[in-house]
Amino acid sequence: MSIAETAHVGATAPAPTTNKVRPRKFLLPLLLPAVILLALLSIYPLGWLIYSSFHSVSLAPGAPQEWVGGDNWAQMIKDPLYWHSWGILAKYSVVSMALEVGLGTLLAVLLNRSRHEKVLVTLMLMPMMMAPVVAGLLWQYLYNGTFGWYFWFLESVGLLHGGTILGDPSLALWAIVVVDVWEWTPLVALIVLSGLKLVPKDQMEASWMDGAGPVRSFFQVALPSIKASLIIAVLLRFMDNIRIIDHFIALTGGGPANSTKVLPLFLYEQSFSFFDLGYGSTIALTLLLVTILLGKFVVASFEEREPKRLKDEGEVL
Amino acid sequence: MSLTQSTPHDLSRRTLLGGGLAASAALLTACSGGSSSGTKAGPSSFANDADRWMQAKGTKLTFITENTPPSTGIKKIVERGDFKKLTGIDVEILQFDLPVMLQKAELDLQSGTKAYDLIYGQDKPVLSALADYYLDLKDFLSDTSLPQAKEGYGDDTWLPNYAKVADYAYTDRTICLPYDAADSVFCYRRDLFEKYGKQFADQFGYAMKYGPDSTYKNVLDFAGFFKKLHESDSTVPYGMGLHLGQFAWTTQLDIQRVLYSHGQWRDFEIDDIKGSKKPGPTNWGNEQSIKGLELYKALYDTSTPDALSLGTVEVADAYNAGKIAMLSQFHEFASSFEADSSAGGKTKTAYDVCPKGDAAYLVGNGKLVNGTNCGIGGIGINSSITDEKKRAAYIFCVWSTSADVQQENLGISGGTPTRASVPEAAAIKSAQGKAYGSGSTGRIGPSKFPNALTFPAITQGMASPNAILGPKIPKFNQYVTIVATEVQKLCAGQSSPEVCAKSIQTQTDQLNGV
């Protein structure tokens, strides 16, 4: 019925119609160019990576790559530094992400209630705007035992009794965690803040009227609403964190005594310092595999908790 | 007579014959000049020497090098226009940290991209990996159609052992000319030695003086003495500075100096100058290496708490900030130590040859020497560039390694000359400061060319039997990473000298396929 037909007094509303599923025959032709581009950018390099992992790779043009079979894989499995690097990376990732998500959420909650939200958000985002390697260099100077401000401050307040930050194998990794948290907590805060904006105000008000305090209201009302944002934040940080290299190159180079040699740095060293590209490809493949598996795990954790009714609804374009 | 005035009728038979002979000579030379090094004879006669320099006018070259002070000085001279004025050749000089420079050069040379015409050849990290890609300069060195160094190229025209270290890797091909150098010398706060000398003598029973006969045991005493003083007076610096930070190569050099001083211990039993593509088993793990590590750990215990984070540059900063009293450092740092802003500036730093080995740390009957090692950077040519560019690049090699340019560079950036005549030049000789210490090699400032204060020390240190020049092995960069990591673990208390030495041995032998 047209508007003209329904506009006069006594007109009845037309019966509701169900959404039609649009034809899918245009889907493939429209997506194909993007898929081809993605394939060139992703699948070809992936294929080359797999190929390299079974060869001793030479960069010389036209030079044949030497087939080595599983030698690179065997070398990797037997290499204690490979496993050590995974351990360092796991410690680093878990702690830095836990801190970033926790602090980022707290920061978002505080900003959400602030009158000066816009200014504070702008200031808060500044560390994120810095290139990671620049942030690393900045903190290297701050931690420096000769002229670093933070070193001087920590020594002055007695927290570093003639000690050192980057020169101590038991401290160096945590010093880099601080840098990561400083730089990327704002990103988590920003994502969570956007989630907090969507929290139903009436539910919050109802919870306050029921006598719930701010902490309880947050955990019972706000947190379930921002779960999607949190998952996105965790996923984004995880993808970045597991490939981190910039801070480590700038601050410690993997030392002292390999205490900060995370897997990506070990991979970089094998591939581009020692030019053992076959071995580096092997390590890269395992890193890729773990990243995909863990990423899927994070996404699957979210999907499992979706109400069943969403899956039953037909797809709409 | 100008060309516009002459006509074919004016050409005499003599002129025709002369021109025909010259053309034939040029043709014959061109046909016979095709050696594997790629040299192609240019014009065989020049009106004068200026024309010889100008033969590659209009060529553009790219030179990739480490960001050392001498390279910075050369770059300034080039940017000033001196080289272009002389040769008409444009040179773009790209400077990077050594690991980055190595990566870029390796990528370029292995992939055949030819982005770089001239490549800095740091003797071990770069030449070990890339020697095969450098042009053999032998034909150019004897090519009279090219400008050549007044001094020539014999070993005696360079500082001791420089040519041997820079020119060769694995074969007899002359792949570089010595371009700059970083030789280890011993630097110490002579003002503190004088201030606390009596207290030291009372405690240890001998004078607190340093000289060529001072041993590592003496240095350990000095360093331990300062460390103990620091505990009661924080204005007194810590003892010994070491190179333990991110740069694995200088950590390996730091420990190698100590080990070589005792019985001339070497990393491998290979030719010290040419190195070897198959180095065989390492000497790590033997008794001497364990003893040497004990000494090194003892020195570490006298150092600053953040010693494990201090590489070559950072330990120099620490010295300049007054945090450490002495260190073995590369002689190019003398310029920064002499600065007024440095704690060791205003003549407070003395420079001398590196310490001698001590019998207390010697295993067997080997010689005790003033172990001195180095990073001699050569300048070499990419073997896959065009013949014309090779000739132009050679002209730059000759110019940049000439005594005149090196002498000027000393004044611009604190350069490190490689030509033997430079330290002997009157202006430089007079800049070598005042004699100091218990021998003939020690010097203190002031000096117009601060690096010159180290020349007496390096002249002795880099000569036999004190100099350790190798090892050049294909997996050099992996090897130094192994050594640096294990030595750091030792210093961090995570292993013992024996475990450290054996671990290096196992990993190194595995690396080299032994």
Chai-1 contact restraints between the chains, C-beta under 6 A:
chainA,res_idxA,chainB,res_idxB,connection_type,confidence,min_distance_angstrom,max_distance_angstrom,comment,restraint_id
A,L59,B,Q110,contact,1.0,0.0,6.0,A-B,restraint_1
A,L59,B,S111,contact,1.0,0.0,6.0,A-B,restraint_2
A,A60,B,Q110,contact,1.0,0.0,6.0,A-B,restraint_3
A,P61,B,G112,contact,1.0,0.0,6.0,A-B,restraint_4
A,G145,B,D306,contact,1.0,0.0,6.0,A-B,restraint_5
A,T146,B,D317,contact,1.0,0.0,6.0,A-B,restraint_6
A,T146,B,A318,contact,1.0,0.0,6.0,A-B,restraint_7
A,T146,B,A321,contact,1.0,0.0,6.0,A-B,restraint_8
A,G162,B,P305,contact,1.0,0.0,6.0,A-B,restraint_9
A,G163,B,P305,contact,1.0,0.0,6.0,A-B,restraint_10
A,T164,B,P305,contact,1.0,0.0,6.0,A-B,restraint_11
A,T164,B,D306,contact,1.0,0.0,6.0,A-B,restraint_12
A,L166,B,S309,contact,1.0,0.0,6.0,A-B,restraint_13
A,G167,B,D306,contact,1.0,0.0,6.0,A-B,restraint_14
A,G167,B,L308,contact,1.0,0.0,6.0,A-B,restraint_15
A,G167,B,S309,contact,1.0,0.0,6.0,A-B,restraint_16
A,P169,B,A492,contact,1.0,0.0,6.0,A-B,restraint_17
A,G253,B,Q246,contact,1.0,0.0,6.0,A-B,restraint_18
A,G255,B,Q488,contact,1.0,0.0,6.0,A-B,restraint_19
A,P256,B,L308,contact,1.0,0.0,6.0,A-B,restraint_20
A,P256,B,Q488,contact,1.0,0.0,6.0,A-B,restraint_21
A,A257,B,Q488,contact,1.0,0.0,6.0,A-B,restraint_22
A,A257,B,K489,contact,1.0,0.0,6.0,A-B,restraint_23
A,A257,B,A492,contact,1.0,0.0,6.0,A-B,restraint_24
A,N258,B,T485,contact,1.0,0.0,6.0,A-B,restraint_25
A,F272,B,Q103,contact,1.0,0.0,6.0,A-B,restraint_26
A,F274,B,Q478,contact,1.0,0.0,6.0,A-B,restraint_27
A,F275,B,E106,contact,1.0,0.0,6.0,A-B,restraint_28
